[in-house]
Amino acid sequence: MMVDPDVLIKTPKMSKQSQISPSSNLVSELLTGMRLRGVQYRRIQTGPAFGIGFEDKPGHAYFHFLAVGTAFICTDDGELHQLSAGSAAFMPHGRRHQLLSDAGIAFQDIAKFDAAPLGESVSGVDTCPSTHPMPSAVIFYGCMEFDLGGMQGIGKLMPTVMVADTQAQDYPGLLPVLDSMKREICAGRIGFAGILARLAEVAAAMIVRGWIECGCENASGLLAALRDPRLARAILALHRQPGREWTVAQLAAECHISRSVFARRFETTIGVPPLRYATELRMRLATQFLTHERVSIDVVARRLGYTSQAAFSRAFKRVIGKPPGACRQML
């Protein structure tokens, strides 16, 4: 290997000592709202030397599973993350990066490689030289729209690359999922593309959950609230009943603390006052309903507790910066 170990990014060890105890209900709410759409898969087989580039895809996530061999993820700022056989990486921001056999090796964009269809939404890329009877690396790669629904604010706090060592105790259920992905894509049975999309969503959820459970790399804001059982109760109430006309006093009662203490603790931890958070939550959900679920504007307004479509449209434009109709026209 030609890689300088000093430039490798050390993925924090997720030990029991660093684990937090977030509200399990709130974490469940986060994972339930997470959506991966439009998954496009590639099975990549390479020789000993390879360099594959992936473009910047805002609003998307990349998922890599290294079944055979070793590889490095090199992000656009030059950081290196090592992958070994059985490792998975989730990149929630869809940032530009490369998969390399060695640091500094030349790379070519994935779109420029010839791909052979293997099934619906799945294709194969083979860069292994004919002089090599067996590939040196086998990679399963997916690119998909990444949507956290009402918890979208958490996505901004996630690291660029989340590497999961499937042999570690921090992801006890992940290895069988990845093994299932490998079997499905290799066997090519009827409906395997749809099964792969669902398995990818499960694997991504497990990686996100592991990151939350093991400290969130000391992220602040909404993730800090996961570590505060009282604030977690209020946020969970907001997410479960986003259309309710909440007051600060009602939210404080959910937490069993005084109104003034709750308001101060909420704004200090989250960064915005409780009712502003509630409004922004409604608008994030509204965006999801309008764009992905294709719900009509008047139905969205009623679902989120607004007495008129006009009142909803004014609130939406104030928070999002454009009217709900323009949001629908973007698709």
C-alpha positions in Angstrom: 0.0 0.0 0.0 1.2 3.6 -0.8 -1.1 5.2 1.7 0.4 7.4 4.4 -1.3 6.3 7.7 -1.0 9.8 9.1 -3.6 11.1 6.6 -6.2 8.5 7.5 -9.2 9.7 9.3 -9.8 7.7 12.5 -13.4 6.6 12.8 -14.3 7.1 16.5 -14.4 3.8 18.4 -18.0 3.3 19.6 -17.3 1.8 23.0 -19.9 1.1 25.7 -18.3 3.9 27.7 -19.1 6.5 25.0 -22.7 5.4 24.5 -25.5 7.7 25.4 -29.0 6.8 26.4 -31.3 8.8 24.1 -35.1 8.5 24.2 -35.8 5.2 22.4 -39.2 6.6 21.3 -37.6 9.6 19.7 -34.9 7.6 17.9 -37.7 5.3 16.6 -39.5 8.4 15.4 -36.4 9.5 13.5 -35.8 6.1 11.9 -39.5 5.7 11.0 -39.4 9.0 9.2 -36.2 8.2 7.2 -36.8 7.5 3.5 -34.4 6.3 0.8 -35.9 6.7 -2.6 -34.7 6.1 -6.2 -32.0 3.7 -5.3 -29.6 2.9 -8.1 -27.2 0.0 -7.5 -24.0 -1.0 -9.1 -22.0 -4.1 -8.5 -18.4 -3.1 -9.1 -15.6 -5.7 -9.7 -12.0 -4.4 -10.0 -8.4 -5.5 -10.4 -5.6 -4.7 -8.0 -5.5 -1.0 -8.9 -8.6 1.1 -9.3 -10.0 4.6 -8.9 -13.7 5.4 -9.2 -15.2 8.9 -8.8 -18.7 9.8 -7.6 -20.2 13.3 -8.2 -21.6 15.7 -5.7 -25.3 14.8 -5.2 -27.1 17.2 -2.8 -30.2 15.7 -1.2 -28.8 12.2 -1.8 -26.8 9.7 0.1 -24.2 7.2 -1.0 -23.9 3.7 0.4 -20.9 1.5 -0.2 -20.4 -2.1 0.9 -17.0 -3.7 0.3 -17.6 -7.5 0.0 -14.0 -8.4 -1.1 -10.7 -6.7 -0.9 -9.6 -3.3 0.6 -10.4 0.3 -0.5 -10.2 3.9 0.6 -12.9 6.5 0.5 -11.2 9.9 -0.4 -13.5 12.9 0.2 -13.2 16.1 -1.8 -11.1 17.7 1.0 -8.6 14.9 0.8 -9.6 13.0 3.9 -9.1 9.2 3.7 -11.3 6.5 5.3 -10.2 2.9 5.0 -12.6 0.1 4.2 -11.8 -3.6 4.7 -13.8 -6.6 3.5 -17.2 -6.6 5.2 -17.2 -2.8 6.0 -20.0 -0.5 5.0 -20.0 3.2 4.6 -23.0 5.6 4.5 -22.5 9.2 3.2 -25.6 11.1 4.2 -24.7 14.4 2.4 -24.0 12.9 -1.0 -20.6 14.7 -1.2 -18.2 14.2 -4.0 -15.7 11.4 -3.3 -13.6 8.6 -4.8 -13.1 4.9 -4.1 -9.4 4.1 -4.5 -7.1 1.2 -4.2 -4.3 3.6 -3.0 -4.2 7.3 -2.2 -3.2 9.5 -5.2 -4.2 7.0 -7.9 -6.0 8.3 -10.9 -9.7 7.9 -11.0 -12.6 8.0 -13.5 -16.2 9.0 -12.9 -18.5 6.0 -12.3 -20.8 7.2 -15.1 -18.0 6.7 -17.7 -17.7 3.0 -17.0 -19.7 0.6 -19.1 -22.5 -1.0 -17.1 -24.4 -4.2 -17.9 -28.0 -4.5 -16.6 -28.4 -7.1 -13.8 -32.1 -6.3 -13.1 -34.4 -3.4 -12.3 -32.3 -0.5 -10.9 -29.2 -2.7 -10.7 -26.3 -3.0 -13.1 -22.8 -4.3 -13.1 -19.4 -2.6 -13.7 -16.4 -4.8 -14.3 -13.0 -3.2 -14.5 -11.0 -6.3 -13.6 -8.4 -7.0 -16.3 -8.8 -10.2 -18.3 -5.4 -11.3 -17.0 -6.9 -11.6 -13.5 -9.1 -14.6 -13.1 -10.6 -13.2 -9.9 -11.4 -9.6 -9.0 -9.3 -8.0 -6.3 -12.3 -6.0 -4.9 -16.0 -6.4 -5.1 -18.1 -3.4 -4.1 -21.8 -2.9 -3.9 -22.7 0.8 -4.3 -26.0 2.7 -4.1 -27.0 6.3 -4.6 -30.4 7.4 -3.3 -32.5 10.3 -2.3 -32.1 10.7 1.5 -35.0 12.2 3.4 -35.4 12.4 7.2 -38.8 13.9 7.1 -39.5 16.0 10.2 -36.0 15.1 11.5 -34.3 16.7 8.6 -32.3 19.0 10.9 -30.4 16.0 12.2 -29.0 15.2 8.7 -27.0 18.5 8.8 -25.2 17.3 11.9 -24.1 13.9 10.5 -20.5 13.4 9.4 -19.6 13.3 5.8 -18.7 9.6 6.0 -20.1 7.0 8.5 -18.0 3.8 8.4 -19.4 0.7 10.0 -17.1 -2.2 10.8 -19.5 -5.1 10.6 -17.3 -7.2 12.9 -17.7 -4.8 15.7 -20.2 -5.2 18.5 -21.7 -1.8 17.8 -23.6 -3.1 14.8 -24.7 -6.6 15.9 -27.5 -6.9 13.4 -25.8 -5.3 10.4 -23.7 -8.1 9.1 -26.7 -10.5 8.4 -28.3 -7.6 6.4 -25.2 -7.0 4.3 -24.8 -10.7 3.8 -28.3 -10.8 2.5 -27.6 -8.0 0.1 -24.6 -9.9 -1.2 -26.7 -13.1 -1.7 -29.5 -11.2 -3.4 -27.4 -9.3 -5.9 -25.3 -12.4 -6.7 -28.2 -14.8 -7.1 -30.3 -12.4 -9.2 -33.6 -14.1 -8.1 -37.0 -12.6 -9.1 -37.6 -9.3 -7.4 -34.1 -9.0 -6.0 -33.8 -5.3 -6.9 -36.8 -4.4 -4.8 -35.4 -6.5 -1.9 -32.0 -4.8 -2.2 -33.6 -1.3 -1.9 -35.4 -2.4 1.3 -32.2 -3.9 2.7 -30.3 -0.8 2.0 -32.8 1.3 4.0 -32.5 -1.1 6.9 -28.6 -1.0 6.8 -28.6 2.8 6.6 -31.0 3.0 9.5 -28.7 0.7 11.6 -25.7 2.9 10.8 -27.6 6.0 11.8 -28.9 4.4 15.0 -25.4 3.3 15.9 -24.1 6.8 15.4 -26.8 8.2 17.7 -26.4 5.5 20.4 -22.6 6.0 20.5 -22.4 9.7 21.1 -23.3 11.4 17.8 -19.6 12.6 17.9 -20.8 15.1 20.5 -23.1 16.9 18.1 -25.2 19.7 19.5 -28.7 21.0 18.7 -31.5 18.4 18.1 -29.1 15.5 18.8 -28.3 17.0 22.2 -32.0 16.9 23.0 -31.9 13.1 22.4 -29.7 12.9 25.5 -32.1 15.0 27.6 -35.1 12.8 28.5 -37.3 15.8 29.4 -36.7 17.7 26.1 -37.0 14.4 24.2 -40.6 14.0 25.5 -41.6 17.5 24.2 -40.0 16.9 20.8 -41.6 13.5 20.5 -45.0 15.1 21.3 -44.4 17.7 18.5 -43.5 15.0 16.0 -46.4 12.8 16.9 -49.0 15.7 16.7 -47.5 18.3 14.4 -50.9 19.7 13.5 -51.8 20.5 17.1 -51.8 24.2 18.1 -49.2 23.7 20.8 -48.4 26.3 23.5 -45.1 26.6 25.4 -47.0 25.8 28.6 -48.4 22.6 27.1 -45.0 21.4 25.9 -43.5 22.2 29.3 -46.2 20.1 30.9 -45.1 17.1 28.7 -41.7 17.5 30.2 -43.0 18.0 33.8 -41.0 21.2 34.3 -41.9 24.9 34.5 -42.7 26.9 31.4 -39.7 29.2 31.9 -37.2 26.4 32.6 -38.5 24.5 29.6 -38.4 27.5 27.2 -34.8 28.4 28.3 -33.5 24.8 28.2 -35.2 24.2 24.8 -33.7 27.3 23.1 -30.3 26.8 24.7 -30.1 23.1 23.4 -31.9 23.3 20.1 -31.0 26.8 19.1 -34.5 28.1 18.4 -37.6 28.7 20.6 -40.1 25.9 21.0 -42.9 27.3 18.8 -40.5 28.3 16.0 -39.2 24.7 16.0 -42.8 23.5 15.8 -43.5 25.8 12.8 -40.3 24.7 11.0 -41.2 21.1 11.7 -44.6 21.5 10.0 -43.0 23.1 7.0 -40.4 20.3 6.7 -43.3 17.8 6.8 -45.3 19.9 4.3 -42.4 19.8 1.9 -42.3 16.1 2.1 -46.1 15.8 1.6 -46.1 18.1 -1.4 -43.1 16.8 -3.2 -42.8 13.1 -2.6 -46.3 12.1 -1.6 -48.0 14.5 -4.0 -50.6 15.6 -1.5 -52.7 18.6 -2.5 -52.0 22.0 -0.8 -55.4 22.2 0.9 -55.1 18.7 2.3 -51.6 19.4 3.6 -52.9 22.6 5.3 -55.6 20.7 7.1 -53.3 17.8 8.0 -50.9 20.3 9.7 -53.6 22.1 11.6 -54.1 25.3 9.5 -57.6 26.7 9.3 -57.2 27.9 5.8 -55.0 27.3 2.8 -54.0 31.0 2.7 -52.7 30.8 6.3 -50.7 27.7 5.5 -49.3 29.3 2.3 -48.1 32.4 4.2 -46.4 30.3 6.9 -44.8 28.0 4.3 -43.4 31.0 2.3 -42.1 32.6 5.4 -40.1 29.5 6.5 -39.2 27.9 3.1 -38.8 31.1 1.1 -41.3 30.2 -1.7 -44.9 29.4 -1.9 -46.0 25.7 -1.7 -47.1 25.7 -5.3 -43.6 26.5 -6.4 -42.3 23.6 -4.3 -44.6 21.2 -6.2 -43.5 22.6 -9.6 -39.9 21.6 -8.9 -40.7 18.0 -9.6 
